[in-house]
Structure formats: structure tokens, C-alpha cells
Amino acid sequence: MSGDVSRETDAAEAGQDSLREAPPAPEVARGVFPLERLALAERYAAWLADAGVVRGLIGPREVPRLWDRHVLNCAVLERLLPDGASVADVGSGAGLPGIVLAIARPDLRLTLIEPLLRRTVFLEEVSADLGLTNVEVVRGRADALHGVRSFDVVTSRAVAPLERLLRWSMPLVAADGAMVALKGSAADAEVDPAGPVLARLGCAPPEIVRFGEDVLAEPTAAVRVAWADPSRVSLRPARAATATASGGGRKRRRNRGR
């Protein structure tokens, strides 16, 4: 482990009980998170405003708009997810949207896939501090899990252009599942260039979904992609690379707390 990561971990262990304050949760957050989970969302926002900034996972200028631009922007994705679904968050970074979904929907089983050590350390610390037993952190690239794991939903946010994201994510999507990539204003523009990859992988035509109009000043946009013929889907051959799972195998399924 590098000296930088050691210092980050020492700082986390020394004083995370007193995190810097994030902006207060807006009133609309009560309509997105179950009331009994809102305090967890507020503590996660405090993690982002504190260690997230210190470790370079969130820009300092993002702190005043943490709720609208980041937390709520991700939280509304839960409306598209079936009960009890297994969800992979590719390139989870600071836990957007993975940690947010784990807070909003305790019935979901989240696997946060992230190759960088300093980010997986952050994800593990946050998950442990918030008691998110429905979270598993995997340090590695998404393609290391091809042929090994599959999920009902594979999501991501601001990770890569759609054509590259499809190659990483679709081999992880179960036969009846879907990739749901948060894309913002770039959603429409990325679909046409990804056409050859969509055809080669055997995907159905992508769907642009916009949601959260009742919560956000600017609705969240996502590209949803399913398989054209689910009967032909099977686990892809595994790559030589492997991923190391960490975080205590937090995959317990819970009842939805609404």
C-alpha cells in the first residue's frame, strides 16, 4: 500500500466520527429516501464533503451541490430497479451511484467494481461506517469478472463513452437483465456511434430514459440496454485477469425498507 493511502487510512481511523458538514439535505430528499434511511444519506454526504474531497474523489467546488448534482441525481435511479435485484456499479469511484442505491434500497444487492486502491479503501470505509451489509466491494476491472459473475442490472456514472462501456458492462448483464448507464445530457449523442458495438454484442435497441422530474431541476438521463435475444445469453469466457473481492462479502438480501 502506498504512503498516500496509508495516510488516508490513518486519518479515516483517527477522526471520521467528526466529519465536515455537508450541505443540509433538501426537503425533496424525504421523497427519495425512506425516512429511516435519510440519516445514512446525510452521513454519506458528509463523507463526500470530507474524505471524498481530501482524497480527490470529489472536487471542492462540488460540495455546495452534492445533493442535487450527485446524491439525488443517483438516488432516483432506484425507481428503475426491480425488487431484490443484484446490481453491479462499474467504476464506482466515490460510490455514485452504488452507495446511494444501497442506502435508498436495502433490498438491493450491490457490487461496487473499482480498480483503484484509494477508491476501494474509501468505499469499504464508508460501507462499514454506514453499516451497509448489502454492499460488496470488488477491486478490479469489470472485464475481470466476465464469465464469472452476472447481475440483474449493471450501472455506471460518468465512466466512459457508451461504446466502450457496452464492452465492459454487457458481458456482466444476466439474460433478462439490463445495463442502465447514467449519462446526463450526453445520452442521445452517444447512441449512434455505439451502433456497431450494440449489433456485435447482440443488444436490443437502446432506450433513453429520463426520470426524477419531480425531484431534480434537471432530470437524470440514462441509456438502458437489454439483450435482443435473452435465450442466447450465457456467461462470457473469463479473462486471464482476476479481481479481488473485499469488504467482507456484504451481499445479504434485505426486505425493502419503505
URCOR-V338095 format. One record per pair of residues at least 24 apart in sequence whose C-alpha atoms are under 7 Angstrom apart, sorted by the first residue. I is the first residue (numbers start at 1). J is the second residue. Records with the same first field share a line. If there is no record, write none. Layout:
I = J, J
This chain:
5 = 118
19 = 46, 47, 50
20 = 46, 49, 50
21 = 46
22 = 46, 49, 63
23 = 64
25 = 67
28 = 215
32 = 75, 76
33 = 104
34 = 104, 257, 258
37 = 103, 104
40 = 103, 130
41 = 103
52 = 94
57 = 93, 94
68 = 216
71 = 100
73 = 220
74 = 100
75 = 100, 101, 104
76 = 212
83 = 107, 108
84 = 108, 109
85 = 109, 152
86 = 110, 151, 152, 153
87 = 111, 151, 152, 153, 154
88 = 112, 113, 151, 153, 154, 155
89 = 113, 154, 155, 156
90 = 114, 142, 155, 156
91 = 156, 159
92 = 156
93 = 119
94 = 119, 123
95 = 123
96 = 157
97 = 157
102 = 132, 134, 135
105 = 256
106 = 134, 254, 255, 256, 257
107 = 253, 254, 255, 256
108 = 134, 253
109 = 134, 135, 251, 252, 253
110 = 134, 135, 136
111 = 135, 136, 137, 138
112 = 136, 137, 138
113 = 137, 138, 139, 140, 141, 142
114 = 138, 139, 140, 141
115 = 139, 140, 141
124 = 247
133 = 250, 251, 252
134 = 250, 251, 252, 253
135 = 250, 251
136 = 246, 247, 249, 250, 251
137 = 245, 246, 247
138 = 243, 244, 245, 246
139 = 243, 244, 245
140 = 243, 244
141 = 243
142 = 168
143 = 168, 239
144 = 238, 239, 241, 242, 243
145 = 238
146 = 171, 172, 236, 237, 238, 239
147 = 235, 236, 237, 238
148 = 238
150 = 174
151 = 177
152 = 177, 178
153 = 177, 178, 179, 180
154 = 178, 179, 180
155 = 179, 180, 181
156 = 181, 182
157 = 181, 182, 183
158 = 183
161 = 190
162 = 190, 194
163 = 194, 197
171 = 236
175 = 227, 230, 231, 233
176 = 230
177 = 226
178 = 224, 225, 226
179 = 224, 225, 226
180 = 222, 223, 224, 225
181 = 222, 223, 224
182 = 221, 222, 223
183 = 221, 222, 223
184 = 220, 221, 222
185 = 221
187 = 221, 222, 223
202 = 227, 228
203 = 227, 228
204 = 228
